[in-house]
Amino acid sequence: LTPEEIEPILLRMAYAECELPLDRKKIAKVAMSMGNYEQGQDKSLLLTQGLESDPVEITPELLAKEFPAYDGTEPDGLPMLIEGFMPKGVGFFGSLSGTGKTWCGLSIAKALTSGMPLWGVFPVQRKSAVLYLVPEASDASFKLRLGKMRITQDKNLFRYRTITQGITRPLSDPMTVAMIQQLGATHDVLVIVDTAVRFFRGGDENAAKENNLVQDSDMLRSIGANVLFLHHSPKATKDAAEL
């Protein structure tokens, strides 16, 4: 991203996470500083390799912030999208093809965008927006399912992308990020990725060095989105005791 694109993201995060008032000039300087790095260059990697031109001074205070000690307190509870079922963050459902993953994903979308309990059992405390990415389906087949599920037509709560809209955009694509940010202006956001394999950019989907889903989901989390990956288990697991 350019500094001009980075600055509003930082401001949004700062207003959500930091004490007010904010020094917008300092935030703008941070965005300008980020613009000094080449596209795709990971500053954290440079730090660990000792290549950072302006290294951070490692102090006890910094270590305490980066690696806190357990203070004995317990949180009030996990931050949840759907009580008793889905915490905020990154989730992953796997099953064989044809067993209803998409219907499950749409049920979750229906609950979050309507505020109704999931399957009449798991409460939704407040509505969340959903971006449903399903490049294996066409508009015709997917909209048929949307109609059966009576998914909301509120554009601020539900958006989707199928093969009809074009080739698969990576999760880190600026267009995808912009859509998530637009939804996130008024609601928490869940991105449903159906299926995960369509968003691999490496040649071998099982090779860790080529697996971009971790990096992409980390990036989406950094802008406030939650992610649910749906995955086809290999057909070879059909007769296995466990998937």
N, C-alpha and C positions, 0 to 999 in steps of 0.2 A: 504494500500500500504506500501511497505518497503521504508526506506530512499532512497535507490538506485532508486526506481521508482518515489518517490516524487520529488527528486531534479531536473530532467529535466522538470517536469511540472512547478515547481516554476521558473526555469530559463526562460522558454518560456513566462510565464506570466510577469515576471520582465522585459524582453526585450520589451514586448508589452506595458507595463503600466508605467515603471519607467524611470527616467532620467539616461542617460549614463554618465560616465562609471559605471558598476555594480561591487560590491565587491562579487565575486563568492564564496569566502570562507565563508562569512556571510550567504549566501543563503544555502550553504551546511550544515552549523550549524543548520539552521532552519529545514532543512529536517531531520537531525539526531535527533533533539529535538522532531519532530513529531513522530519519530519511537519509542519513549518511551511510547506511548499510546497503549493500547491494541486495537486489531482490533474491529472496531465498537464503540469505546469510543469517545464521543463527548466532546471536550475540552470546547466548549462554554457552554455546559450544566453544566460542573463542575464549571465553573466560576460563573454562576448564582446561583448555589446551595452552593457556598462558599466552595467547596471541592478541589479547585485547590491548589496544594502543593506550587506553587510559584505565588501567586495572583498578578494581575496587579494593579499598583497604579492608582487610579482614580483621574485624574487631570482635571482642566478646559480645558486644551488643548486636552486631550483625549476625553472629553465629546463633545467638539466642533467638533472633527473629526467624532465621532460616530453619533452625532445628530446635523448636521449643521443647522444654522439659514438661513432663506430665505434672499438672498442678492439682490433681485430685478432684477436680470439679467434673460434674457430668452435664452434658447438654440437656436442654429441655426435651429434645427429641430430634430425629433426623428431619431435615427439610424435605417435605413430600410433595409430589405432584398429585398422587392418588393415595390416600391414606391406607396403610396396611398392604400396599401392593407395589407402588413405584416411587422410590425416592428420586430427588433431583440428581442430575449427573448424567452418566452414560450407562445405558442398559443394552442387553444383548439377548435376543431370543433365537434359538436354533431348533429346527425340526426338519423332517423330510418334506419334500415338495408335495403340495396338494393336501396338507393337513390343516390348513386354515390360518396360516400366519397373517395373511393380509386382512382377513376378517377380524382377527385379534387386534391388529394394528388399527383398523378402522373403529373397532369398539372403544379402544383407548382414545382415539381422536374424538369420537362422539361424546364420551364422558367428559373430557377436558374442555371441549368447546361449548358444551351445553350446561356443565355443572351438575349433571345427573350422576348418581353412583354407577361405577363400572359394574356391569352385569347385575345391577340392583344390590350390590354387596359392599363395594369399596367406595367410601365417600370421597368427593372432590370438594375441597374447602373453597376454592375459587377457580374461576375459569382460566384456562391457558390457551394460547394460540398454537396451532399445529401447522407445520410445513411438511407435507407428505411427498416424498420423492420416490417415484415408482417407475423407473425407466423400462421395466419389462412389460408394462401395460400400455395400451393405447387410450386415448380420451374416451372412446366409445365404451370399452370394457370397464374402465375405471369409474366413469360417471354412472354407469349402470349400478355399480356397487354403492357409490355415494348416494344415489337415489334410494336404494333399498334401506340404507342405514339412516336416511333422513339427516345427512350431515348439513350443518349450517351453511347458508349462502352468505354469511357475513364475511366480507373480504378481510376484515381486521382480525378474524379468528381462524380462518382456514384458507390455506393456499396449497396447490399441488403442482407437480410437474411430471408428465408422462413422456413417452417417446414421441408423441404427437407434437410437443413443443420443441423438439430437436434433440441433438445428441446429448448424452449425459454430461452435465456440468459437475466438476469436482466439488466436494463439500467446501473447499477453500476458494472456489471461484468467486470473484468480486460480485457477480450478479446474485449468487446464492447468499453471500454474506449480506448484501444490501437488503434482500428480501427478509432475512432473519432480523436484521436491525429494524426494519420498518414494522414488522410484527411485534418486536420487543419494545417498541416505544410505549405500548399501552398494556402489555401482558407478558407473563412468563411464556417462553417458547419451547415446544418440543419438536425436534426434527426427527421424523420417522424415515429411516433409510431402508427401502424395500426393493431389492435385497442388497446386503453389504457387498457381495462380490462384484456388483456393477460399479462400485466406486473404488475398487483397487486400481492403482496405476502401475503396479509392478507386473512383471511377467509371471511370477510364481506367487499365487495368492497365499501360500503357506510359508514363504520366506520372510523372516522377520525384517531383514534389511530392506526389503522392498514393500513392506506393509505400511501404507501411508495412513491407515484409518486411525491409528493412535494419534499421530500428529494432527490430522484434520479434526478429530473430535476434541483434542486439547484446544485447538484454535477456536472452535465453536464455543467451548466452555468459557474461554477467555472473553467472549463478547456476550456472555450471559445465557447462551442457549443450552438446552438439554438435548440429548441424542438417544434414540432407540434404534439399534441395528437389528434387522431381521435377516436370518441367514439360512440358506438351504444346506442341511447336512448332506454329506456325500451319500449317494445311493447305496454304496457298499455297507452303510450302517443300518440298512433296512431290517436285517435279521439279527442285529446285535442286541445284547441284553440292555446296553446303555448307548445313547447316541454319543 
